[in-house]
Amino acid sequence: MQESANHFLDKIEQNETLRNELINKILKDKNFSEEFERMVDIHISDKMDRISEDIQEKSNIKGLQ
């Protein structure tokens, strides 16, 4: 099964048309689109939290100097 999955992924990697068709089919799926949007929102939120923490940490360091 692992060998088949690797073979399939290699074909997708090597064939741009196949890759684009697969991506388009996935993105047209309503359930996937909603879940993907949720994952992106979480990712952005996590990044913003880290950026805010970095800014706060740099501000605290400058305050100590």
N, CA, C and O of each residue as an XYZ file, in Angstrom:
260
protein
N       0.830     -1.185      0.000
C       0.000      0.000      0.000
C       0.883      1.261      0.000
O       0.624      2.206     -0.745
N       1.922      1.262      0.841
C       2.834      2.408      0.901
C       3.501      2.630     -0.453
O       3.661      3.766     -0.900
N       3.885      1.538     -1.094
C       4.528      1.643     -2.407
C       3.569      2.249     -3.430
O       3.974      3.078     -4.244
N       2.311      1.843     -3.392
C       1.304      2.395     -4.306
C       1.086      3.880     -4.047
O       0.987      4.674     -4.982
N       1.013      4.246     -2.783
C       0.827      5.658     -2.431
C       2.010      6.486     -2.907
O       1.830      7.569     -3.463
N       3.220      5.979     -2.690
C       4.416      6.698     -3.145
C       4.437      6.839     -4.660
O       4.805      7.890     -5.186
N       4.041      5.777     -5.364
C       3.996      5.814     -6.829
C       2.996      6.873     -7.299
O       3.286      7.650     -8.209
N       1.830      6.897     -6.679
C       0.792      7.873     -7.019
C       1.286      9.297     -6.755
O       1.106     10.180     -7.595
N       1.901      9.522     -5.605
C       2.409     10.856     -5.265
C       3.531     11.282     -6.205
O       3.637     12.458     -6.552
N       4.366     10.337     -6.617
C       5.426     10.649     -7.584
C       4.831     11.100     -8.908
O       5.316     12.053     -9.518
N       3.769     10.410     -9.359
C       3.113     10.800    -10.615
C       2.535     12.207    -10.515
O       2.653     12.996    -11.452
N       1.914     12.523     -9.389
C       1.350     13.862     -9.183
C       2.460     14.902     -9.189
O       2.312     15.977     -9.770
N       3.562     14.579     -8.546
C       4.686     15.515     -8.471
C       5.271     15.791     -9.854
O       5.667     16.920    -10.146
N       5.326     14.783    -10.691
C       5.980     14.899    -11.992
C       5.071     15.448    -13.088
O       5.564     15.924    -14.110
N       3.760     15.390    -12.895
C       2.826     15.771    -13.952
C       2.001     16.977    -13.504
O       1.081     16.849    -12.695
N       2.342     18.141    -14.038
C       1.674     19.381    -13.623
C       0.182     19.366    -13.946
O      -0.624     19.836    -13.143
N      -0.196     18.838    -15.100
C      -1.610     18.787    -15.488
C      -2.396     17.920    -14.507
O      -3.461     18.315    -14.033
N      -1.873     16.755    -14.213
C      -2.524     15.852    -13.264
C      -2.632     16.512    -11.892
O      -3.671     16.427    -11.239
N      -1.568     17.163    -11.462
C      -1.552     17.848    -10.166
C      -2.621     18.937    -10.126
O      -3.363     19.036     -9.149
N      -2.707     19.753    -11.175
C      -3.696     20.834    -11.217
C      -5.122     20.297    -11.241
O      -6.005     20.854    -10.589
N      -5.353     19.221    -11.985
C      -6.687     18.614    -12.028
C      -7.089     18.091    -10.655
O      -8.225     18.274    -10.219
N      -6.153     17.442     -9.982
C      -6.438     16.915     -8.648
C      -6.755     18.047     -7.675
O      -7.713     17.960     -6.907
N      -5.961     19.092     -7.707
C      -6.191     20.242     -6.823
C      -7.555     20.854     -7.097
O      -8.292     21.165     -6.161
N      -7.899     21.031     -8.363
C      -9.199     21.617     -8.712
C     -10.355     20.749     -8.234
O     -11.352     21.268     -7.732
N     -10.234     19.431     -8.383
C     -11.295     18.534     -7.919
C     -11.433     18.597     -6.404
O     -12.547     18.599     -5.879
N     -10.320     18.647     -5.713
C     -10.360     18.720     -4.250
C     -11.012     20.022     -3.807
O     -11.864     20.024     -2.919
N     -10.615     21.123     -4.422
C     -11.133     22.425     -4.009
C     -12.611     22.609     -4.348
O     -13.284     23.431     -3.726
N     -13.127     21.860     -5.321
C     -14.545     21.956     -5.670
C     -15.427     21.233     -4.658
O     -16.631     21.481     -4.601
N     -14.847     20.347     -3.864
C     -15.597     19.616     -2.852
C     -15.952     20.574     -1.719
O     -15.064     21.111     -1.057
N     -17.247     20.789     -1.495
C     -17.716     21.773     -0.508
C     -17.199     21.464      0.898
O     -16.736     22.361      1.603
N     -17.277     20.204      1.300
C     -16.808     19.833      2.640
C     -15.322     20.105      2.792
O     -14.873     20.619      3.817
N     -14.566     19.756      1.763
C     -13.127     20.001      1.837
C     -12.845     21.491      1.871
O     -12.005     21.949      2.645
N     -13.543     22.249      1.038
C     -13.322     23.697      0.992
C     -13.560     24.335      2.352
O     -12.781     25.179      2.793
N     -14.639     23.930      3.016
C     -14.943     24.480      4.337
C     -13.866     24.097      5.350
O     -13.427     24.928      6.145
N     -13.448     22.844      5.314
C     -12.412     22.381      6.246
C     -11.076     23.071      5.947
O     -10.352     23.460      6.863
N     -10.763     23.217      4.666
C      -9.521     23.881      4.269
C      -9.526     25.337      4.734
O      -8.525     25.836      5.249
N     -10.645     26.003      4.550
C     -10.769     27.395      4.997
C     -10.571     27.492      6.512
O      -9.916     28.414      6.999
N     -11.134     26.545      7.245
C     -10.978     26.522      8.698
C      -9.510     26.309      9.075
O      -9.004     26.960      9.988
N      -8.831     25.402      8.378
C      -7.415     25.148      8.660
C      -6.570     26.386      8.378
O      -5.659     26.707      9.141
N      -6.871     27.078      7.287
C      -6.136     28.296      6.950
C      -6.377     29.361      8.017
O      -5.438     30.035      8.441
N      -7.621     29.516      8.452
C      -7.939     30.491      9.505
C      -7.163     30.192     10.787
O      -6.622     31.099     11.419
N      -7.113     28.923     11.164
C      -6.370     28.533     12.371
C      -4.886     28.823     12.191
O      -4.233     29.335     13.100
N      -4.360     28.497     11.025
C      -2.940     28.732     10.747
C      -2.609     30.221     10.835
O      -1.609     30.605     11.441
N      -3.445     31.048     10.233
C      -3.219     32.501     10.263
C      -3.313     33.010     11.698
O      -2.495     33.826     12.124
N      -4.293     32.538     12.433
C      -4.457     32.954     13.822
C      -3.229     32.580     14.650
O      -2.745     33.380     15.452
N      -2.729     31.362     14.453
C      -1.528     30.921     15.169
C      -0.329     31.796     14.827
O       0.445     32.174     15.706
N      -0.179     32.116     13.535
C       0.935     32.971     13.114
C       0.819     34.355     13.736
O       1.813     34.918     14.195
N      -0.388     34.904     13.754
C      -0.587     36.235     14.327
C      -0.267     36.222     15.822
O       0.317     37.171     16.345
N      -0.649     35.147     16.503
C      -0.331     35.024     17.928
C       1.181     35.018     18.141
O       1.690     35.682     19.044
N       1.898     34.259     17.299
C       3.358     34.196     17.430
C       3.998     35.537     17.131
O       4.943     35.940     17.810
N       3.498     36.230     16.128
C       4.036     37.551     15.792
C       3.806     38.511     16.954
O       4.703     39.267     17.327
N       2.607     38.480     17.522
C       2.300     39.344     18.672
C       3.215     39.030     19.846
O       3.700     39.940     20.518
N       3.451     37.750     20.095
C       4.341     37.349     21.185
C       5.765     37.838     20.930
O       6.430     38.313     21.851
N       6.240     37.726     19.684
C       7.584     38.195     19.338
C       7.705     39.697     19.540
O       8.704     40.179     20.075
N       6.691     40.433     19.115
C       6.708     41.895     19.273
C       6.729     42.251     20.757
O       7.479     43.130     21.181
N       5.901     41.564     21.540
C       5.852     41.826     22.979
C       7.191     41.504     23.633
O       7.669     42.255     24.483
N       7.792     40.389     23.236
C       9.083     39.993     23.808
C      10.162     41.021     23.471
O      10.959     41.391     24.333
N      10.189     41.481     22.220
C      11.170     42.495     21.816
C      10.938     43.792     22.579
O      11.891     44.470     22.960
N       9.685     44.134     22.800
C       9.346     45.339     23.557
C       9.824     45.208     25.002
O      10.360     46.160     25.571
N       9.630     44.036     25.589
C      10.077     43.793     26.964
C      11.596     43.867     27.067
O      12.128     44.405     28.038
N      12.292     43.334     26.077
C      13.756     43.361     26.078
C      14.249     44.799     25.995
O      15.174     45.180     26.711
N      13.641     45.593     25.131
C      14.040     47.005     25.007
C      13.771     47.754     26.303
O      14.529     48.651     26.670
N      12.695     47.393     27.000
C      12.358     48.035     28.264
C      13.378     47.725     29.349
O      13.603     48.532     30.251
N      13.994     46.547     29.257
C      15.000     46.162     30.247
C      16.337     46.849     30.000
O      17.140     47.011     30.918
N      16.567     47.247     28.766
C      17.842     47.883     28.430
C      17.786     49.282     28.871
O      18.752     50.025     28.695
